Amino acid sequence: MDAQIVWTVVCGLAIAVGAVGIIVPVLPGSMLIAVSLLVWALAVGGPVSWIVFGVGLALVASGMASSAVLTGRAMKKRSIPGRSVVIGLALGVVGFFVVPVVGLLLGFAAGLFLSEFARQKEFKPAVSSSVAALKATGLGILAEFGFAALAAGTWAAGVLIYFVNR
């Protein structure tokens, strides 16, 4: 089997894992996609692979930036401190190991709520700001995943173009 085909399959699998990593934030999703695009460009070589890498990298970077901007804007609008998100992430990691499959989300939501409750000292405002933070995080994940899907589609088109014209 040709080494370029092997590298293409390996990079395709890594891109798929990266896309899952955006939704399940334990894996470095966008970075894995960017590195996979670079490895594919290095392994295959030629102008098509480098164009795919450049476009894919721009899409991945746009996704990461849009995720940060959308999430940050919503958090700032509701005056939710970064500390609450960090506590949510910490409990999310704990939840990931305690409750299989859904523990990450449950731990994140619980940590976010507990931090907001400790900050606001009232139940209803803590729930309201926690729900707003969860929505903002979900919107950021959705935006980043959308751009990652575009990068993966760009890679798939590049693979077709490369191997058809080889």
C-alpha positions in Angstrom: 0.0 0.0 0.0 1.2 3.5 -0.9 2.5 5.6 2.0 0.4 8.6 0.9 -2.8 6.5 1.2 -1.8 5.4 4.6 -1.1 8.9 5.8 -4.4 10.1 4.2 -6.3 7.4 6.2 -4.5 8.2 9.4 -5.1 12.0 9.0 -8.7 11.4 8.1 -9.2 9.4 11.4 -7.4 12.1 13.3 -9.7 14.8 11.8 -12.7 12.7 12.8 -11.4 12.4 16.3 -10.7 16.1 16.4 -14.3 16.8 15.4 -15.5 14.7 18.3 -13.0 16.5 20.5 -14.8 19.8 19.9 -18.0 18.4 21.2 -16.4 16.4 24.0 -13.9 19.1 25.3 -11.5 16.6 26.8 -9.8 16.1 23.5 -8.0 19.1 21.8 -10.3 19.1 18.8 -9.4 22.0 16.6 -5.7 21.7 17.3 -5.8 18.0 16.3 -7.5 18.9 13.1 -4.9 21.6 12.3 -2.0 19.2 13.0 -3.6 16.5 10.9 -3.9 18.9 8.0 -0.3 19.8 8.3 0.8 16.2 8.5 -1.2 15.4 5.4 0.3 18.3 3.5 3.8 17.2 4.5 3.1 13.5 3.7 1.4 14.1 0.3 3.2 17.3 -0.8 2.3 19.4 -3.8 0.2 22.5 -4.3 -3.2 20.9 -3.6 -2.2 19.7 -0.2 -0.7 23.0 0.8 -3.8 24.9 -0.4 -6.0 22.6 1.6 -3.7 23.1 4.6 -3.9 26.9 4.3 -7.7 27.0 3.8 -8.3 24.4 6.5 -6.0 26.2 9.0 -7.9 29.5 8.4 -11.2 27.7 9.0 -10.0 26.0 12.2 -8.6 29.4 13.5 -11.8 31.1 12.6 -13.8 28.5 14.5 -11.6 28.8 17.6 -11.8 32.6 17.5 -15.6 32.7 16.9 -16.1 30.2 19.8 -14.0 32.4 22.1 -15.8 35.6 21.0 -19.3 34.2 21.2 -18.8 32.6 24.5 -16.9 35.5 26.0 -19.4 38.1 24.8 -22.3 36.2 26.4 -20.5 35.7 29.6 -19.5 39.3 29.8 -23.1 40.4 29.1 -24.3 38.4 32.1 -21.3 39.4 34.3 -20.3 35.7 34.8 -16.7 35.6 36.0 -14.1 33.3 34.4 -13.7 31.7 37.8 -17.1 30.1 37.5 -16.2 28.5 34.2 -12.9 27.2 35.6 -14.7 25.6 38.5 -17.2 24.1 36.1 -14.4 22.7 34.0 -12.7 21.2 37.1 -15.8 19.5 38.2 -16.5 18.4 34.7 -13.2 16.6 34.6 -14.0 14.9 37.9 -17.5 14.0 36.6 -16.0 12.5 33.5 -14.3 9.9 35.6 -17.1 9.4 38.1 -20.1 9.1 35.8 -19.3 7.6 32.4 -20.5 9.2 29.3 -22.5 12.2 30.7 -20.3 13.0 33.7 -18.4 15.7 31.9 -21.6 17.7 31.1 -23.1 17.0 34.5 -19.9 18.0 36.4 -19.5 21.2 34.3 -23.1 22.2 34.9 -22.9 21.4 38.7 -19.6 23.2 39.1 -20.9 26.2 37.2 -24.0 26.3 39.4 -22.2 25.9 42.6 -19.8 28.7 41.8 -22.6 31.0 40.8 -24.6 30.1 43.9 -21.6 30.9 46.1 -21.1 34.2 44.3 -24.7 35.3 44.2 -26.0 33.7 47.3 -29.5 33.2 45.8 -30.9 30.2 43.9 -32.8 31.8 41.0 -30.1 34.2 39.9 -27.5 31.4 40.1 -29.7 29.1 38.0 -30.3 31.9 35.5 -26.6 32.8 35.1 -25.6 29.1 34.9 -28.1 28.4 32.2 -26.9 31.5 30.3 -23.3 30.3 30.6 -24.3 26.8 29.4 -26.0 28.3 26.4 -23.0 30.5 25.6 -20.7 27.5 25.9 -23.0 25.4 23.6 -23.1 28.2 21.1 -19.3 28.5 21.1 -19.0 24.7 20.6 -21.5 24.8 17.8 -19.6 27.6 16.0 -16.3 25.9 16.4 -17.7 22.5 15.2 -19.2 24.2 12.1 -15.9 25.6 11.1 -14.2 22.3 11.8 -16.7 20.6 9.6 -15.9 23.0 6.8 -12.2 22.3 7.3 -12.9 18.6 7.2 -14.9 19.1 4.0 -12.0 21.1 2.5 -9.7 18.2 3.3 -12.0 15.7 1.8 -12.3 17.7 -1.4 -8.5 18.1 -1.4 -8.1 14.3 -1.1 -10.4 13.7 -4.0 -8.6 16.3 -6.2 -5.2 15.0 -5.2 -5.9 11.3 -5.9 -7.9 11.8 -9.0 -5.2 13.9 -10.6 -2.3 11.8 -9.4 
